[in-house]
């Protein structure tokens, strides 16, 4: 296995996931090991290592990605009164695939 859980497991179907929203190019699903009570991950279906490796040709994908993030964040905020959206880089990025966490609540651990 590589350092890319999303390509290796979630997108390949090897690890079962609970989808929150899916488009042709983007997948949003409930985190398989949530850190917050509400924890949804949004990933592009095509491998992109991180926010820092996006290229000008990725602009349409980035717009679609943020459209999904906006929809999920709006749902979480409407249901719970707030939401966080975050991404990690470098040593903070466990899985080397661009992904955004949408979450609500205090950490579970």
N, CA, C and O atoms as a DFTB+ gen file, in Angstrom:
436 C
 N C O
     1  1       0.838      -1.187       0.000
     2  2       0.000       0.000       0.000
     3  2       0.881       1.248       0.000
     4  3       1.929       1.282       0.646
     5  1       0.449       2.258      -0.723
     6  2       1.177       3.520      -0.769
     7  2       0.701       4.419       0.375
     8  3       0.005       3.974       1.287
     9  1       1.091       5.682       0.303
    10  2       0.643       6.649       1.302
    11  2      -0.662       7.315       0.886
    12  3      -0.977       8.405       1.363
    13  1      -1.419       6.683       0.010
    14  2      -2.651       7.272      -0.518
    15  2      -3.839       6.364      -0.201
    16  3      -4.218       5.525      -1.018
    17  1      -4.420       6.531       0.979
    18  2      -5.582       5.750       1.396
    19  2      -6.742       5.922       0.422
    20  3      -7.475       4.970       0.151
    21  1      -6.909       7.126      -0.100
    22  2      -8.086       7.409      -0.917
    23  2      -8.060       6.639      -2.233
    24  3      -9.070       6.043      -2.607
    25  1      -6.943       6.636      -2.939
    26  2      -6.849       5.839      -4.178
    27  2      -6.815       4.346      -3.857
    28  3      -7.529       3.557      -4.477
    29  1      -5.984       3.963      -2.887
    30  2      -5.772       2.550      -2.583
    31  2      -6.998       1.865      -1.985
    32  3      -7.255       0.697      -2.278
    33  1      -7.745       2.566      -1.164
    34  2      -8.823       1.932      -0.405
    35  2     -10.214       2.476      -0.723
    36  3     -11.084       1.732      -1.176
    37  1     -10.426       3.768      -0.487
    38  2     -11.781       4.332      -0.618
    39  2     -12.274       4.351      -2.062
    40  3     -13.389       3.911      -2.341
    41  1     -11.457       4.856      -2.978
    42  2     -11.890       4.961      -4.375
    43  2     -11.851       3.620      -5.098
    44  3     -12.592       3.412      -6.058
    45  1     -11.001       2.718      -4.650
    46  2     -10.896       1.396      -5.286
    47  2     -12.024       0.464      -4.864
    48  3     -12.284      -0.538      -5.531
    49  1     -12.699       0.786      -3.757
    50  2     -13.758      -0.074      -3.234
    51  2     -13.245      -1.108      -2.255
    52  3     -14.032      -1.888      -1.719
    53  1     -11.953      -1.133      -2.010
    54  2     -11.371      -2.105      -1.077
    55  2     -11.857      -1.890       0.354
    56  3     -12.066      -2.849       1.097
    57  1     -12.034      -0.621       0.735
    58  2     -12.575      -0.290       2.051
    59  2     -13.980       0.238       1.854
    60  3     -14.175       1.181       1.088
    61  1     -14.968      -0.344       2.524
    62  2     -16.348       0.150       2.388
    63  2     -16.473       1.579       2.931
    64  3     -15.886       1.917       3.960
    65  1     -17.233       2.397       2.235
    66  2     -17.463       3.772       2.665
    67  2     -18.947       4.086       2.593
    68  3     -19.706       3.437       1.874
    69  1     -19.339       5.087       3.348
    70  2     -20.709       5.583       3.317
    71  2     -20.688       6.930       2.593
    72  3     -20.227       7.932       3.140
    73  1     -21.188       6.941       1.369
    74  2     -21.139       8.151       0.546
    75  2     -22.101       9.214       1.071
    76  3     -23.223       8.917       1.481
    77  1     -21.629      10.461       1.045
    78  2     -22.466      11.608       1.386
    79  2     -22.921      12.320       0.119
    80  3     -24.046      12.816       0.052
    81  1     -22.043      12.372      -0.893
    82  2     -22.349      13.023      -2.170
    83  2     -21.297      12.588      -3.172
    84  3     -20.125      12.430      -2.830
    85  1     -21.728      12.394      -4.421
    86  2     -20.786      11.998      -5.454
    87  2     -21.138      12.685      -6.765
    88  3     -22.306      12.789      -7.137
    89  1     -20.094      13.155      -7.463
    90  2     -20.241      13.690      -8.808
    91  2     -19.345      12.855      -9.721
    92  3     -18.747      11.874      -9.280
    93  1     -19.254      13.238     -10.970
    94  2     -18.387      12.509     -11.895
    95  2     -16.933      12.516     -11.446
    96  3     -16.205      11.552     -11.683
    97  1     -16.505      13.600     -10.797
    98  2     -15.092      13.775     -10.488
    99  2     -14.748      13.900      -9.018
   100  3     -13.573      13.982      -8.662
   101  1     -15.760      13.915      -8.154
   102  2     -15.543      14.174      -6.726
   103  2     -16.372      13.192      -5.894
   104  3     -17.497      12.842      -6.252
   105  1     -15.790      12.761      -4.783
   106  2     -16.482      11.870      -3.856
   107  2     -16.420      12.461      -2.454
   108  3     -15.351      12.853      -1.987
   109  1     -17.558      12.525      -1.790
   110  2     -17.645      12.926      -0.383
   111  2     -18.199      11.741       0.387
   112  3     -19.214      11.162       0.001
   113  1     -17.530      11.377       1.481
   114  2     -17.980      10.231       2.260
   115  2     -17.667      10.425       3.741
   116  3     -16.805      11.221       4.113
   117  1     -18.380       9.690       4.562
   118  2     -18.169       9.740       6.009
   119  2     -16.843       9.054       6.324
   120  3     -16.588       7.932       5.886
   121  1     -16.016       9.740       7.083
   122  2     -14.674       9.237       7.400
   123  2     -14.775       7.836       8.002
   124  3     -15.671       7.557       8.799
   125  1     -13.854       6.965       7.614
   126  2     -13.889       5.578       8.098
   127  2     -13.414       5.462       9.546
   128  3     -13.739       4.489      10.226
   129  1     -12.654       6.440      10.018
   130  2     -12.224       6.500      11.424
   131  2     -12.384       7.946      11.893
   132  3     -11.394       8.667      12.021
   133  1     -13.626       8.376      12.151
   134  2     -13.885       9.791      12.426
   135  2     -13.140      10.316      13.653
   136  3     -12.980       9.623      14.658
   137  1     -12.696      11.556      13.534
   138  2     -12.034      12.253      14.630
   139  2     -13.009      13.190      15.338
   140  3     -12.776      13.584      16.481
   141  1     -14.097      13.544      14.661
   142  2     -15.152      14.392      15.207
   143  2     -16.487      13.662      15.067
   144  3     -16.589      12.747      14.250
   145  1     -17.507      14.034      15.829
   146  2     -18.814      13.373      15.712
   147  2     -19.381      13.422      14.290
   148  3     -19.972      12.446      13.826
   149  1     -19.207      14.541      13.603
   150  2     -19.554      14.658      12.183
   151  2     -18.228      14.850      11.456
   152  3     -17.513      15.820      11.708
   153  1     -17.898      13.921      10.550
   154  2     -16.592      13.980       9.884
   155  2     -16.733      13.406       8.479
   156  3     -16.805      12.191       8.291
   157  1     -16.770      14.296       7.507
   158  2     -16.942      13.923       6.097
   159  2     -15.685      14.347       5.340
   160  3     -15.154      15.436       5.561
   161  1     -15.223      13.488       4.458
   162  2     -14.033      13.754       3.659
   163  2     -14.470      13.964       2.207
   164  3     -15.322      13.238       1.696
   165  1     -13.879      14.959       1.556
   166  2     -14.164      15.233       0.148
   167  2     -12.852      15.107      -0.625
   168  3     -11.857      15.750      -0.292
   169  1     -12.868      14.258      -1.672
   170  2     -11.658      14.004      -2.461
   171  2     -11.972      14.084      -3.952
   172  3     -13.082      13.762      -4.378
   173  1     -10.985      14.518      -4.745
   174  2     -11.135      14.347      -6.192
   175  2     -10.930      12.868      -6.517
   176  3     -10.116      12.203      -5.875
   177  1     -11.642      12.358      -7.484
   178  2     -11.483      10.953      -7.860
   179  2     -10.160      10.715      -8.585
   180  3      -9.630       9.604      -8.566
   181  1      -9.635      11.743      -9.214
   182  2      -8.328      11.652      -9.868
   183  2      -7.256      11.986      -8.834
   184  3      -7.429      12.890      -8.017
   185  1      -6.156      11.252      -8.878
   186  2      -5.100      11.492      -7.902
   187  2      -4.447      12.856      -8.100
   188  3      -3.941      13.180      -9.175
   189  1      -4.475      13.632      -7.044
   190  2      -3.721      14.878      -6.924
   191  2      -3.100      14.806      -5.541
   192  3      -3.812      14.598      -4.558
   193  1      -1.801      14.970      -5.444
   194  2      -1.098      14.748      -4.178
   195  2      -1.530      15.675      -3.055
   196  3      -1.742      15.224      -1.929
   197  1      -1.665      16.967      -3.345
   198  2      -2.044      17.908      -2.299
   199  2      -2.461      19.233      -2.916
   200  3      -2.394      19.415      -4.131
   201  1      -2.882      20.130      -2.085
   202  2      -3.252      21.476      -2.517
   203  2      -2.077      22.155      -3.230
   204  3      -2.275      22.957      -4.143
   205  1      -0.865      21.829      -2.806
   206  2       0.327      22.465      -3.361
   207  2       0.694      21.964      -4.751
   208  3       1.492      22.597      -5.442
   209  1       0.129      20.844      -5.169
   210  2       0.478      20.288      -6.485
   211  2      -0.585      20.558      -7.546
   212  3      -0.470      20.071      -8.670
   213  1      -1.613      21.323      -7.203
   214  2      -2.618      21.687      -8.202
   215  2      -1.969      22.476      -9.326
   216  3      -1.060      23.273      -9.093
   217  1      -2.439      22.252     -10.539
   218  2      -1.910      22.935     -11.719
   219  2      -3.038      23.722     -12.388
   220  3      -4.211      23.468     -12.111
   221  1      -2.700      24.677     -13.268
   222  2      -3.748      25.464     -13.941
   223  2      -4.791      24.600     -14.647
   224  3      -5.953      24.999     -14.723
   225  1      -4.419      23.444     -15.161
   226  2      -5.371      22.557     -15.813
   227  2      -6.366      21.916     -14.858
   228  3      -7.324      21.281     -15.300
   229  1      -6.155      22.070     -13.563
   230  2      -7.045      21.495     -12.545
   231  2      -8.158      22.442     -12.125
   232  3      -8.947      22.107     -11.242
   233  1      -8.236      23.620     -12.739
   234  2      -9.190      24.632     -12.285
   235  2     -10.641      24.151     -12.314
   236  3     -11.381      24.399     -11.362
   237  1     -11.066      23.473     -13.378
   238  2     -12.451      22.990     -13.443
   239  2     -12.720      21.965     -12.351
   240  3     -13.785      21.974     -11.733
   241  1     -11.761      21.086     -12.115
   242  2     -11.904      20.099     -11.045
   243  2     -11.974      20.786      -9.690
   244  3     -12.767      20.393      -8.834
   245  1     -11.159      21.796      -9.491
   246  2     -11.154      22.519      -8.222
   247  2     -12.494      23.207      -7.975
   248  3     -12.980      23.232      -6.844
   249  1     -13.088      23.758      -9.016
   250  2     -14.413      24.385      -8.883
   251  2     -15.451      23.328      -8.504
   252  3     -16.291      23.566      -7.637
   253  1     -15.396      22.169      -9.147
   254  2     -16.333      21.088      -8.822
   255  2     -16.104      20.587      -7.393
   256  3     -17.058      20.315      -6.665
   257  1     -14.845      20.470      -7.003
   258  2     -14.499      20.031      -5.651
   259  2     -15.064      20.991      -4.614
   260  3     -15.672      20.566      -3.632
   261  1     -14.862      22.293      -4.834
   262  2     -15.371      23.275      -3.879
   263  2     -16.882      23.393      -3.905
   264  3     -17.478      23.769      -2.896
   265  1     -17.518      23.087      -5.016
   266  2     -18.977      23.054      -5.057
   267  2     -19.497      21.954      -4.133
   268  3     -20.465      22.162      -3.402
   269  1     -18.857      20.787      -4.164
   270  2     -19.244      19.686      -3.274
   271  2     -18.953      20.063      -1.827
   272  3     -19.786      19.832      -0.951
   273  1     -17.787      20.637      -1.565
   274  2     -17.441      21.066      -0.205
   275  2     -18.486      22.045       0.317
   276  3     -18.932      21.934       1.459
   277  1     -18.869      22.993      -0.510
   278  2     -19.860      24.005      -0.115
   279  2     -21.202      23.345       0.229
   280  3     -21.817      23.685       1.239
   281  1     -21.652      22.412      -0.599
   282  2     -22.933      21.732      -0.343
   283  2     -22.901      20.945       0.967
   284  3     -23.826      21.033       1.775
   285  1     -21.833      20.177       1.168
   286  2     -21.727      19.373       2.396
   287  2     -21.600      20.279       3.617
   288  3     -22.267      20.049       4.626
   289  1     -20.755      21.301       3.540
   290  2     -20.581      22.222       4.670
   291  2     -21.889      22.933       5.005
   292  3     -22.196      23.141       6.179
   293  1     -22.657      23.306       3.993
   294  2     -23.943      23.964       4.232
   295  2     -24.910      23.017       4.944
   296  3     -25.645      23.435       5.839
   297  1     -24.909      21.738       4.545
   298  2     -25.773      20.751       5.205
   299  2     -25.376      20.569       6.671
   300  3     -26.233      20.542       7.554
   301  1     -24.073      20.444       6.921
   302  2     -23.594      20.258       8.293
   303  2     -23.907      21.494       9.124
   304  3     -24.377      21.374      10.256
   305  1     -23.656      22.667       8.583
   306  2     -23.935      23.911       9.316
   307  2     -25.428      24.072       9.599
   308  3     -25.806      24.507      10.687
   309  1     -26.273      23.729       8.637
   310  2     -27.715      23.840       8.838
   311  2     -28.197      22.875       9.913
   312  3     -29.069      23.214      10.713
   313  1     -27.637      21.689       9.928
   314  2     -28.060      20.675      10.893
   315  2     -27.486      20.896      12.287
   316  3     -28.155      20.608      13.279
   317  1     -26.250      21.403      12.379
   318  2     -25.560      21.480      13.668
   319  2     -25.229      22.898      14.124
   320  3     -24.755      23.084      15.245
   321  1     -25.467      23.891      13.287
   322  2     -25.198      25.266      13.677
   323  2     -23.795      25.751      13.326
   324  3     -23.460      26.904      13.596
   325  1     -22.980      24.904      12.739
   326  2     -21.625      25.301      12.353
   327  2     -20.915      24.146      11.687
   328  3     -21.377      23.006      11.721
   329  1     -19.779      24.460      11.076
   330  2     -18.961      23.437      10.433
   331  2     -17.547      23.973      10.277
   332  3     -17.331      25.184      10.219
   333  1     -16.590      23.060      10.210
   334  2     -15.205      23.400       9.897
   335  2     -14.853      22.743       8.573
   336  3     -15.333      21.652       8.266
   337  1     -14.016      23.410       7.791
   338  2     -13.479      22.840       6.557
   339  2     -11.965      23.000       6.644
   340  3     -11.458      24.105       6.840
   341  1     -11.242      21.878       6.494
   342  2      -9.790      21.982       6.585
   343  2      -9.104      20.970       5.679
   344  3      -9.666      19.938       5.313
   345  1      -7.871      21.306       5.333
   346  2      -7.006      20.383       4.618
   347  2      -5.645      20.443       5.284
   348  3      -5.333      21.407       5.984
   349  1      -4.842      19.425       5.072
   350  2      -3.520      19.347       5.674
   351  2      -2.460      19.299       4.589
   352  3      -2.726      18.889       3.459
   353  1      -1.257      19.723       4.945
   354  2      -0.137      19.740       4.016
   355  2       1.108      19.148       4.684
   356  3       1.233      19.146       5.909
   357  1       2.011      18.653       3.861
   358  2       3.295      18.168       4.362
   359  2       3.155      17.098       5.412
   360  3       2.406      16.139       5.229
   361  1       3.870      17.249       6.515
   362  2       3.873      16.212       7.562
   363  2       2.520      16.065       8.246
   364  3       2.279      15.059       8.913
   365  1       1.635      17.041       8.096
   366  2       0.294      16.942       8.666
   367  2      -0.661      16.155       7.776
   368  3      -1.769      15.828       8.200
   369  1      -0.249      15.850       6.558
   370  2      -1.103      15.156       5.591
   371  2      -0.766      13.664       5.614
   372  3       0.196      13.232       4.979
   373  1      -1.559      12.881       6.345
   374  2      -1.310      11.437       6.446
   375  2      -1.461      10.735       5.102
   376  3      -0.614       9.923       4.727
   377  1      -2.522      11.039       4.384
   378  2      -2.754      10.428       3.075
   379  2      -2.372      11.437       2.000
   380  3      -2.896      12.551       1.965
   381  1      -1.466      11.041       1.136
   382  2      -0.928      11.959       0.121
   383  2      -1.847      12.032      -1.094
   384  3      -1.454      11.710      -2.216
   385  1      -3.076      12.462      -0.842
   386  2      -4.101      12.672      -1.863
   387  2      -4.879      13.893      -1.392
   388  3      -5.311      13.945      -0.241
   389  1      -5.060      14.863      -2.256
   390  2      -5.791      16.071      -1.884
   391  2      -7.129      15.690      -1.270
   392  3      -7.902      14.948      -1.876
   393  1      -7.403      16.187      -0.088
   394  2      -8.684      15.916       0.562
   395  2      -9.000      17.025       1.555
   396  3      -8.112      17.671       2.110
   397  1     -10.277      17.218       1.753
   398  2     -10.767      18.216       2.695
   399  2     -11.653      17.524       3.708
   400  3     -12.462      16.663       3.359
   401  1     -11.495      17.907       4.971
   402  2     -12.329      17.398       6.050
   403  2     -13.404      18.439       6.339
   404  3     -13.104      19.623       6.494
   405  1     -14.640      18.000       6.411
   406  2     -15.742      18.846       6.858
   407  2     -16.217      18.223       8.154
   408  3     -16.600      17.054       8.191
   409  1     -16.188      19.010       9.217
   410  2     -16.494      18.415      10.512
   411  2     -17.235      19.355      11.418
   412  3     -17.305      20.564      11.196
   413  1     -17.789      18.750      12.457
   414  2     -18.483      19.485      13.507
   415  2     -18.276      18.744      14.813
   416  3     -18.245      17.514      14.844
   417  1     -18.135      19.503      15.897
   418  2     -18.077      18.924      17.232
   419  2     -16.675      18.878      17.805
   420  3     -15.695      19.230      17.147
   421  1     -16.608      18.435      19.049
   422  2     -15.326      18.284      19.734
   423  2     -14.679      16.976      19.321
   424  3     -15.380      16.015      19.008
   425  1     -13.339      16.921      19.315
   426  2     -12.666      15.671      18.957
   427  2     -13.147      14.498      19.802
   428  3     -13.425      14.640      20.992
   429  1     -13.236      13.354      19.167
   430  2     -13.689      12.131      19.847
   431  2     -12.596      11.506      20.695
   432  3     -12.885      10.733      21.609
   433  1     -11.346      11.829      20.402
   434  2     -10.226      11.245      21.152
   435  2      -9.140      12.257      21.350
   436  3      -8.115      11.952      21.959
